[in-house]
Amino acid sequence: MTQTGWGTFGHFQVWQQAGAIVQIILMERILSLSVDERRFFRALIIPIIRNMLSTELSGATADFNTVTFHRGEVPPSDLLRRLRQDAIAVLYEYDATASSETERRELIALLSAAMTVRSSGRAPNPELAAIVYANATEIIAYFTAQMDRWPFELRQKIEHDPLWKYRHHGTAPPPELTNLEAEEARGRLIQSILAFRSKVNIDSSFTTYKLLVGFQSVFPPAWNDRKLDHAAEDCYRKAEIEKLILTMDMDNADDWLATIRRCAATQSEDLATFPNFAHFLERLANSKPEIMLFYLRQLDSRLANFLTPMICRLSQTQIWPTVQELITSWIASHRFLADIAWAWGNVVALDLDTFEAIVEDAVDTRGDRALRSCIRSISWRDDANDAPRLKALLLKLIAYFAEQGDATWIRAWFSRHDRARLGIERARAIADTRVSGVLSRDRSQYRVAVARYRGRATRGSHRVFWASAPAFALARPGY
């Protein structure tokens, strides 16, 4: 049943002779099911609907020595109009009962695809375009009505599609490529998009969120300037962030803390998600350090992920001694060790005594995440002045992970960009100035650490260790 799209081999001839009869029969069967039954068969129904909503028609015919591939667009008809409306209605039903954000994102992607006419580079059939425009108008009106119950992350993703629809269909095509029905439908689509834009941007909480978080954000200049590039958008965001900071004071600090925590709670592994949020925290710490100190006193586990931008500028202010006392209290209470260790690699004002305390505490409490952050920070701060003390700490960390048979510390060591690309000649050149050189000169201690690692690590992780040898191993050929 999953092979029931317009373009499956064997159904192309059926479409030519009987139109969308197969899809109509399938939709009738789907609609005859109860709501609970449709929910049970969701994994089967979704691929069928995905094919039903496609406007492309493709297939192949063959004889004894030739295969011919055919491709085009679905011919418009009242049956097609009804079929698409029923399919979209089923997606609305699934959205109302979606049990996870992943399910809802899949549904939103299907609805977004239903708003597109795929015409293989040619102008679409005006009658088919009118059907898709009508569907898109309905879908965007649905997005507008449901917006308040969706999280900011999903709203941000949805907003991008209406912008592109507005850019592509905001101007009427040449008269020979359209008709009255298609133009009326296009006009209604544009009005629906403008209503959506107004509804989205009336929520100041969301407009602040998308200014600080994400890389698919849509801002007012994008609606008027089709050529707005990333650099211009970044300038706009930076300017708006400065305006936000000007509005902040101790009277509204609690409200802003809720906003900041909401931004920090965003789940994403994409490095493009948080640069502007980090910039906002840095500028806030630099401009209004007393507010940042207020937030640090209320730090939680999610916000601690952004400890580096929160404190990097505070080291240049009069409140830095207070911040150091706060960090010391966190270490003493075993809190935020991994985040403090990470920050130590970037914030030069954090001294080596603080770092040693983190390592000792993390080893005692078996905080593997904190210890990996320590190795990463040694990679970033292994200068000549600190090398002797860092050498002992690094050996201790390697020995700890050897006891666990854990090779993941190697990835932390390679976190520094130049180290990941380091060649033998470069390694030899820095051998006398960094921890790398101290370790390579002290062969006995290095051999002990490696021997313990080899004895404890699994066979697979042992291979990873030698394939990804750190710079201090490359600095002395023969190891």
C-alpha positions in Angstrom: 0.0 0.0 0.0 2.9 2.3 0.5 3.5 2.1 -3.3 0.4 4.0 -4.2 1.8 7.3 -5.2 1.3 8.9 -8.6 4.7 7.7 -9.8 4.8 4.0 -9.0 5.7 1.5 -11.7 2.6 -0.2 -13.0 0.2 2.5 -11.8 1.2 5.0 -14.4 -1.1 3.3 -17.0 -3.9 3.1 -14.5 -3.7 6.9 -14.0 -3.7 7.5 -17.7 -6.9 5.4 -18.1 -8.8 6.0 -14.9 -7.3 9.1 -13.2 -6.9 9.0 -9.4 -9.1 6.0 -8.9 -6.6 4.0 -6.9 -6.0 7.0 -4.6 -9.7 7.7 -4.2 -10.4 4.2 -3.2 -7.6 4.2 -0.7 -8.8 7.5 0.8 -12.3 6.2 1.1 -10.9 3.2 3.0 -8.9 5.5 5.3 -11.9 7.7 6.0 -14.1 4.7 6.8 -11.8 3.9 9.7 -12.5 5.2 13.2 -10.2 7.9 14.7 -8.6 5.3 16.9 -8.0 3.0 14.0 -6.4 5.8 11.9 -4.2 6.5 14.8 -3.2 2.8 15.1 -2.4 2.7 11.3 -0.6 6.0 11.3 2.7 4.6 10.1 1.0 3.1 7.1 -1.3 6.0 6.3 1.3 8.8 6.4 3.3 7.5 3.4 0.1 7.1 1.5 -0.9 10.7 2.2 2.6 11.9 1.3 2.2 10.5 -2.2 -1.4 11.7 -2.5 -0.3 15.3 -1.9 2.4 15.2 -4.5 1.7 17.1 -7.7 4.3 15.2 -9.7 3.4 12.3 -12.0 6.1 9.9 -13.0 6.4 6.3 -14.1 7.8 4.0 -16.7 6.7 1.8 -19.5 8.7 -1.0 -21.0 8.7 -3.5 -23.9 11.2 -6.3 -24.7 14.1 -4.0 -25.4 13.2 -0.5 -24.2 12.3 1.3 -21.0 10.7 4.7 -21.2 10.5 7.0 -18.3 7.6 9.5 -18.0 7.3 12.6 -15.9 4.9 15.4 -15.6 2.3 17.0 -13.3 -0.9 15.6 -12.0 -3.9 16.7 -14.2 -6.3 18.9 -12.2 -9.8 17.7 -11.5 -12.6 18.0 -9.0 -11.6 14.5 -7.7 -8.1 15.7 -7.2 -9.4 18.7 -5.3 -11.5 16.5 -3.0 -8.7 14.0 -2.5 -6.2 16.6 -1.4 -8.8 18.2 1.0 -9.5 14.9 2.6 -5.8 14.1 2.9 -5.1 17.4 4.6 -8.0 16.9 7.0 -6.4 13.6 8.1 -3.1 15.4 8.8 -5.0 18.0 10.9 -6.5 15.1 12.9 -3.1 13.6 13.5 -1.7 17.0 14.6 -4.5 17.3 17.2 -3.5 13.9 18.7 0.3 14.1 18.1 2.1 12.5 21.1 5.6 14.0 20.5 7.3 17.0 18.9 8.9 14.6 16.3 5.4 13.5 15.1 4.2 17.0 14.9 7.3 18.1 12.9 6.7 15.3 10.4 3.1 16.5 10.0 4.1 20.1 9.5 6.6 19.0 6.9 3.9 17.2 5.0 1.5 20.2 5.2 4.3 22.5 4.0 5.0 20.1 1.0 1.2 20.2 0.2 1.5 24.0 -0.4 4.0 23.5 -3.3 3.5 22.9 -7.0 6.4 20.9 -8.4 6.5 21.6 -12.1 10.0 20.5 -13.2 11.1 24.0 -14.0 8.0 24.9 -16.1 5.1 27.2 -15.2 2.4 25.0 -13.5 -1.0 24.4 -15.0 -3.1 27.3 -13.9 -6.0 25.0 -12.8 -3.6 22.8 -10.8 -2.0 26.0 -9.3 -5.5 27.2 -8.2 -6.1 23.9 -6.3 -2.7 24.1 -4.6 -3.2 27.8 -3.8 -6.5 27.0 -2.2 -4.9 24.2 -0.1 -2.1 26.5 0.9 -4.5 29.2 2.0 -6.3 26.7 4.2 -3.1 25.3 5.6 -1.7 28.8 6.5 -5.0 29.7 8.1 -4.7 26.5 10.2 -1.1 27.5 11.2 -2.4 30.9 12.2 -5.2 29.4 14.3 -3.0 26.8 16.0 0.1 28.9 16.5 -0.5 29.6 20.2 -0.4 26.0 21.2 2.9 25.2 19.4 6.3 25.8 21.0 8.6 28.6 19.8 10.9 26.1 18.0 8.1 24.9 15.8 6.7 28.3 15.1 10.2 29.4 14.0 10.3 26.5 11.5 6.8 27.1 10.2 7.3 30.9 9.7 10.0 30.3 7.1 7.7 28.6 4.6 5.0 31.4 4.3 7.9 33.9 3.7 9.1 31.9 0.7 5.5 31.5 -0.5 5.1 35.3 -0.3 8.3 35.9 -2.2 7.4 33.4 -4.9 3.8 34.2 -5.3 3.5 37.8 -4.2 3.7 39.0 -7.8 1.3 38.0 -10.4 2.7 35.8 -13.2 2.4 36.9 -16.9 -1.2 36.7 -18.1 -0.5 33.8 -20.5 0.7 31.6 -17.6 -2.4 32.0 -15.4 -6.2 32.4 -15.4 -8.9 34.1 -13.4 -9.4 31.2 -11.0 -5.7 30.9 -10.3 -5.2 34.6 -9.7 -8.1 34.8 -7.3 -6.7 31.9 -5.4 -3.3 33.4 -5.4 -4.7 36.7 -4.0 -6.4 34.8 -1.1 -3.2 33.0 -0.4 -1.3 36.3 -0.1 -3.9 37.7 2.3 -3.7 34.5 4.4 0.1 34.9 4.6 -0.1 38.5 5.7 -2.6 37.5 8.4 -0.2 34.8 9.5 2.6 37.3 9.7 0.6 39.7 11.8 -0.4 36.9 14.2 3.1 35.6 14.6 4.7 38.9 15.3 2.1 40.2 17.8 3.7 37.8 20.4 6.6 39.8 21.8 7.9 36.7 23.7 8.3 34.9 20.4 9.8 37.8 18.5 12.4 38.1 21.3 13.1 34.4 21.2 13.6 34.2 17.5 15.9 37.2 17.7 18.2 35.4 20.2 17.9 31.8 19.1 18.0 29.9 15.8 19.1 30.3 12.2 15.8 30.1 10.4 14.4 33.2 12.0 12.3 35.6 9.9 12.6 39.3 10.6 10.7 42.3 9.2 13.3 43.3 6.6 13.1 39.9 5.0 9.5 40.5 3.9 10.4 43.6 1.9 13.9 42.8 0.7 14.2 39.7 -1.4 18.0 40.1 -1.5 18.5 40.3 2.3 21.6 38.1 2.9 23.0 36.5 6.0 25.4 39.4 6.7 22.6 42.0 6.6 20.4 39.8 8.7 23.2 39.4 11.3 23.6 43.1 11.5 19.9 43.6 12.0 19.9 41.0 14.9 22.9 42.6 16.5 21.3 46.0 16.4 18.1 44.7 17.8 19.9 42.9 20.6 21.5 46.2 21.7 18.0 47.7 21.9 16.8 44.8 24.0 19.7 45.3 26.5 18.9 49.0 26.8 15.4 48.1 28.1 16.8 45.8 30.8 17.2 46.9 34.5 16.8 45.3 37.9 13.1 46.0 37.9 12.4 43.7 35.0 15.3 41.3 35.6 13.0 38.5 36.8 10.9 38.7 33.6 14.1 38.6 31.5 15.4 35.7 33.5 12.4 33.7 32.4 13.0 34.7 28.8 16.7 33.7 29.0 15.9 30.4 30.6 13.4 29.7 27.8 16.1 30.4 25.2 18.6 28.2 27.1 16.1 25.3 27.2 16.1 25.0 23.4 17.1 21.5 22.4 19.5 21.6 19.5 22.9 20.2 18.5 23.3 22.6 15.6 26.1 25.0 16.2 24.2 27.7 14.3 21.4 27.8 16.9 23.0 29.8 19.7 25.7 32.3 18.5 23.3 35.3 18.8 22.1 34.1 22.3 25.8 33.9 23.4 26.4 37.3 21.9 23.5 38.7 23.9 24.8 37.2 27.1 28.3 38.6 26.5 26.9 42.1 25.7 24.6 42.0 28.7 27.5 41.1 31.0 29.6 43.8 29.6 26.9 46.5 29.7 25.1 45.6 32.9 27.2 43.3 35.0 25.0 43.7 38.1 22.1 42.1 36.2 24.4 39.2 35.0 25.6 38.6 38.6 21.9 38.5 39.7 21.4 35.7 37.0 24.5 33.8 38.0 23.2 33.6 41.6 20.2 31.8 40.2 22.0 29.6 37.7 20.4 26.3 36.8 21.7 23.3 34.8 20.4 24.4 31.4 21.6 28.0 31.8 25.0 26.7 33.0 25.6 25.5 29.4 26.2 29.2 28.6 28.4 30.0 31.5 31.3 30.9 29.3 29.6 33.9 27.6 28.0 34.8 30.9 31.3 35.3 32.7 33.9 36.1 30.0 33.2 39.8 30.0 32.7 40.0 33.8 36.4 39.4 34.3 36.9 43.0 33.1 34.5 44.5 35.7 34.7 45.3 39.4 32.4 42.4 40.4 34.9 39.8 39.2 36.1 38.9 42.7 32.4 38.2 43.7 32.0 36.0 40.6 35.2 34.1 41.6 33.8 33.5 45.1 30.5 32.2 43.5 32.5 29.8 41.3 34.4 28.6 44.3 31.2 27.9 46.1 29.8 25.9 43.1 32.9 23.7 43.1 32.7 23.1 46.8 29.1 22.0 46.4 29.9 19.8 43.3 27.7 22.0 41.0 28.3 22.9 37.4 31.8 21.3 37.3 31.6 20.5 33.6 30.5 24.0 32.7 33.1 25.7 34.8 35.8 23.4 33.4 34.7 24.3 29.9 34.7 28.0 30.7 38.2 27.7 32.1 39.5 26.9 28.6 38.2 30.2 27.3 38.2 32.6 30.2 41.9 33.5 30.9 40.9 35.2 34.1 40.1 31.9 35.7 43.3 30.7 37.4 44.9 27.3 37.5 44.1 26.8 41.2 40.4 26.9 40.3 41.0 24.4 37.5 42.9 22.0 39.8 40.1 22.1 42.3 37.7 21.2 39.5 39.8 18.2 38.4 40.2 16.9 42.0 36.5 17.2 42.7 35.4 15.7 39.4 37.7 12.7 39.9 36.4 12.2 43.4 32.8 12.3 42.3 33.5 10.4 39.0 32.1 13.2 36.9 33.1 11.9 33.5 31.5 14.8 31.6 33.4 17.3 33.7 36.7 15.4 33.2 36.2 15.4 29.4 35.7 19.2 29.6 38.9 19.4 31.6 40.9 17.7 28.9 39.3 19.9 26.3 40.3 23.0 28.3 43.9 21.8 28.7 44.0 21.5 24.9 43.0 25.2 24.7 45.1 26.6 27.6 48.4 24.5 27.3 50.8 27.4 27.3 54.4 27.4 28.5 53.7 29.0 31.9 51.1 26.4 33.0 52.6 23.4 31.2 54.3 21.6 34.2 51.2 21.7 36.3 48.9 20.9 33.4 51.1 17.9 32.6 50.4 16.2 35.9 46.7 17.0 35.6 46.5 15.6 32.1 48.3 12.4 33.1 45.9 11.9 35.9 42.9 12.4 33.6 44.3 9.9 31.1 44.8 7.4 33.9 41.3 7.9 35.1 39.8 7.2 31.7 42.1 4.2 31.3 40.6 2.7 34.4 37.2 3.1 32.8 38.3 1.7 29.4 36.9 4.9 27.9 38.4 6.4 24.8 36.0 9.4 24.5 38.6 11.7 26.1 40.5 11.7 22.7 37.7 13.6 21.1 37.9 16.2 23.8 41.6 16.6 23.3 41.0 17.2 19.5 38.4 19.9 20.2 40.9 22.6 19.3 40.7 23.3 15.6 44.4 23.6 14.9 45.2 20.4 16.9 42.7 18.4 14.7 44.7 19.5 11.6 48.1 19.2 13.3 50.9 17.5 11.4 54.1 16.0 12.6 56.2 19.1 11.7 53.8 21.4 13.4 53.8 19.2 16.5 57.6 19.2 16.7 57.6 23.0 16.3 55.4 23.5 19.4 56.9 20.7 21.4 59.0 22.9 23.6 56.3 25.4 24.6 53.2 23.4 25.5 52.1 20.5 27.6 52.7 18.4 24.4 56.5 19.1 24.8 56.7 18.5 28.5 55.0 15.1 28.1 57.1 14.1 25.1 60.3 14.9 27.0 59.2 13.0 30.1 59.1 9.6 28.4 58.7 7.5 31.5 55.5 9.1 32.8 54.0 9.3 29.4 54.7 5.6 28.8 53.1 4.7 32.2 49.9 6.6 31.2 49.8 4.9 27.8 50.6 1.5 29.2 47.8 1.9 31.7 45.5 3.0 28.9 46.5 0.1 26.7 46.0 -2.4 29.5 42.6 -1.1 30.5 41.0 0.0 27.2 39.0 -2.2 25.0 40.5 -3.5 21.8 38.4 -1.1 19.7 39.2 2.0 21.8 42.9 1.0 21.8 42.9 1.3 18.0 41.1 4.7 18.3 43.8 5.9 20.7 46.7 5.2 18.3 44.8 6.3 15.2 44.1 9.6 16.9 47.3 10.1 18.8 47.5 13.5 20.5 50.0 16.1 19.5 52.4 15.1 22.3 52.7 11.6 20.7 53.3 13.0 17.3 56.1 15.2 18.7 58.3 12.3 19.4 58.6 9.7 16.6 58.9 6.2 17.8 56.2 6.2 20.4 
